[in-house]
Structures are given as structure tokens and as C-alpha cells.
Amino acid sequence: MVVGINTQEQLAMQGLRRSFDIYYRDRKRTARMDKLNAAFVGRGATVFDIGAHVGDRTGSFLRLGAEVVALEPQPLIFRALRRIYGRCPRATLLPCAVGDQTDHLDLLVNPSNPTVATATSDFVKAASGAPGWEDQVWDVSIKVPVTTLDALIDEYGQPDFVKIDVEGHEPAVLRGLSKAIPLLSFEVTTIYRAGAHDCIDRLSSLGRYEYNFSVGEEHALQYPDWVSPDTMRTRVDNLPLSVNSGDVYARRCDGRF
């Protein structure tokens, strides 16, 4: 044991190293991610990265020439994010969560796997006993500041693209948005599909959207044609449990759905 570092801190550091191994060492994954993001983000675009974690997607958006507002509420992870991108003039880094109101919220942290920190207790309940999630434990709760998409738009302007990856908290993020935006993505997990349904319902209340999907870390759209909200709901429900997670992409459309 390292002197002066308790077990919880050790787990957190191990979890951080695990995140860097996953999100920065695979060059082929990075190339796929950049190629997909380039379909939505160009030079001079404004991007909100909600749930930036260690910033692999922040880095992708920056490489594409975007101005990025990246938010990450976990203190240890945020320090790593700031160390990597803190000197980039096109990156604004904020140590807070995003939700449906401003103030503070309780963030449930899994020290050994900080990728799955969540502000949604229903997500933790869904993970309990689910295949592949047996060893995941959220045994730390921290109070973190929270803002809304509306507040971010007021301060930084309308984004061209918003990426949301907050482990089941995505519906709350979208409840903090009062006007339709052109393009966004939100994560879906096969243990908590209700979150994806809630996101689609919320977007449908704001405007007309069509949808596509990228599986896990493949970073490639699955459908040759974008689909309606109802079709996307059905396809989310039909995802094999083994898919585990992916990103739903939504773009405003001309009203044909």
C-alpha cells in the first residue's frame, strides 16, 4: 500500500488509469471516432460535451476544429481533463453536472470504474444483478454543482452538436433544454432502456427529429437511413443485452415523421 493514500483513493486512481487505457490507447478506435464525429462537427462549430470523463471525445471535437464546452463533475476526473486540455484556447472546461435545474445534485460514484458514475438511482438499481454488471458498486456519493443546457446556451450560445453520456441521467439533461437544437447524441444502455425512451419523448416534445445509432465503441452509424422516433424506440427495445451500450444520434428533420 502507498503510504498516505487510502483504499478508496487507490481504487479511484486505478479506475482513472483504466479509463485512459480504454479511451486513449486504441488508435483505431480514435480514428473511427474522429470519422464519425466529422459527419456532425466541422471547423468553428460549437460543441457541448456533457459527461466528458477523461475527454477522449472532447479531444476528437477539438481535432476537428470545434469550440468545445466540456463538463465533468467528478473531481479526480476533472483534474485529469484539465491537465490534458486546460491550455487549449478552444476548450472551456467546467467541473459540474448537467440536469433539469441549477444548484447541486448527489452523484453516485463507482471508484473502481468511474466511467459509470451516475446521478440516477434507477440506473444503479437496473445494474444490480444484470449480466456483466455484477461487480459494479456505487459506494461513494458526492454533492456536485449542476447546471442546465438552457443555462449553457445562454452563456456560450447555441451549440451545433451536443454529446450526452451520463449513465441514465440523460433524460434529466434534456429536461433542462427548452428549445430544439440541430444535432445531439445520447447514450443508451441495454440495462436501462427506459432512459432512451424518455429522451426520445422529450425531444419529440421540442421538435421533429430523426434517429440513428452507433453500437458501443464501434463509432459507426448502423442504419443507412435515419429513422422515425417510433422506429428508434422499437430498435432500442430489440437491442441484444450483449450490446450493453451505444449512442443514439438525433437530428432535426423536415417534418416527414
N, C-alpha and C positions, 0 to 999 in steps of 0.2 A: 504493500500500500504506500502511496506517496504521502509523505508527511504533510499535514495541514490541509489535505483535501479529503472530504468525507465521501461516503459511498455514493450518495446521491449525485454529488458533483462529478465523481468518476464516471457514473453512468451517463451523465449529460455530455461529458467530453467524448466518451465512446460513441454516443449517439451522433454527435456532431461529426466525428471522423467518418462514421458510416454514411452520413448524408453526403459528404464530399466524395466518398468513393462511388456512390451511386450516381451523383449528378454531374461530376466533373471529369471522371477518368475515362468514360466511354466516348471516344471521338466520333464514332459512327452515330451514336445517339445524338450528339451535339449537332452533327451535320443534318440529320433528319429534322431535328427541332428547328434549326435555322431555316431550312427549306419550307417547312410548313408555316412558320411564322411570317415568312416573306410574302405569303399569299394574302396576309391581312395587314401587315405593318410595313410602311416604307419610310424613307428618309424624311425627317421632320414631323412624323406622326407623334401624337401624344398617347402614351400607354399607361394604364394603371395596372400594376402587378399586385393583386390582393392575395396575401399569403405568400410572400416572396420566398420564404425559407432562406436557403443559402444563396439564392439569386441566380440559379442557372438560367431561368427564363428572362430575368432582368438582363443578364449578360447577352442573351440572344437578341432581345429587343434593341439593346444598345449597339450591338454589332450591325444591326440593320439601319442604324441612324436615327432611332427614335429618341424622344424625350420621355423618360420613364419616371413615374412616381411609384415607388415600391414600398409596401407596408409589411412589416413583420413584427408581431408583438412579443415573441419570446426573447428575453434579454440576451441570453448567450448567443442565440442565432443571429439576433440583430447586430451584435458586436462583430460577428464574422462577416455579415453582409456589409457593414460599414467599412471594415478593413479592406474588403475587395473592391467596393465601388464608391467609397466615400469621397474620393478625389475626382470622380468623373463629373464634369460640369453639367452633363445631360441627365444625371441621376439625382433625384430627390428621394431620400430615404427617411421613412417615418416609423418610429417604434410603437406602433399601435395596431389594434384590430379594426375591422370594419363591420358594422352591424346596422340595425334599424333605428338606432338612436345614439346620440353622443353622450359620453360620460365614461363609465368603466364597466367591464364585464369580467366574469370569472372564467379563466382559461384553464382547461384541463390538460395537463402535460404528461406525456409518456417519456420519462427521462432517457430511457434506452433507445427510443425511437421517436425523436422529436418531430419527424415528418408528419406524424398523425395527431399532433396537438389539436384540440377542438374546443369550441365554446358551446357544444351541443351535447347534452347528456344523453339524448336519444341515440346519437351515434355510438357512444360508449356502450349503451345497452344492446344495440344491434350487433356490436362486435363480440359481445360476451358469448363464448361457445361457438362462434362462427368458424368454419373451417379456414385455417390459415391465420387466424387471429387469436389462437388460444393463449399465446404467451404475451399478449399486449396488455399492459397495465397502466392505467392513468391514475397515478397515486400522488400527484402534485397538483395543487390548484393555486394559481396566482391571479391577482387582480391587475388588469391591464387597461390602459386608456382605449377608448373606441370612438371612431368617427363614422360618418356615413358617406356613401357615394355622392349624395347631393352636396354635402359639405366640401368634399374633394373637388367636385366640379365647380362650385362657387369660387374656390381658391385657385385651382390650376387650369380651369377651362374644360370644355367638353372633350372627352377622350375619343380617339379614333378606334381604340380597342381596349377592352378590359379583360384581364385574365383573373379568374377567381378559383382558388384552390384552398379551401378552409375546412375540409373534413366534416361535411354535413352541415356546416353553418352557412352554406351558400344561399339558402332561401332568405335568411335574415339580412345578408348583404344586399340582396335585391329588393327587399322591403324598404331599404334606405335609399332607393332610387325612385324618383317621381316622374321621370321623363325617359322615353325610349332613347337608347344610344345605338349607333350603327352596327357595332360588332362586339361580341364578347364570347368568352368560353367559361364554362363552369364544370367542376369535377363531379363525376358520379361514381359511387361505389356500389357494387352489387349486393353488399350487406345492408345498404340504406338507400334503396331506390326511391323511397318517398321523397327524399330531398330533391331529386331530379324532377319529379312531378310538380313539386311546389315551385321550383324555379321556372318551369315552362308555364305554369299557371300565372305566375307573377309577370313574366314577360308578355304573355298574351293580354294581360290587363293594361299594359303600357303601349302596345303597338302590334303590328303584324311581323312575325318572324318566321324564318325557315331554318332548318337544322341539319347538322351533320355530326359525325362522331369520330373520335380517334381513340383507339384501344391502348390502354396502359402507356408504355414508353415507346410505342411504335411511331408516334408523331407523323401520322398519315391519315387523311380523311378516308373513311370506309365506304362512303356512298358516292357514286358518280354524279348523282343528282341530289340536291338539297331537298329535304322532306318536310311535310307539314308537322305542326305540333302533335296531332293525334298519332301520326306515324312514328314520331320520335318517342312518344310515350310507350307505344307498343314495343318498339325495338329495345328500349331500356328494360322493359319488363322481360323480354326474351333473351337478354344477355346471359350467357352461362355464368354460373357463380365463379368459375375459374378465371374469368376475365378480370375480376377483382376491382379494377378501376379504369377510368378513362375520362376523356374530356368531351363534353357536348359543346359544339360550336353553334352560335346563333347569330343570324344577320337579319337586319330589317329587309323586308321584301316589298314587292309592288302590290301586294294585296290579293294574290291569286289563291291564298289559302284562307 
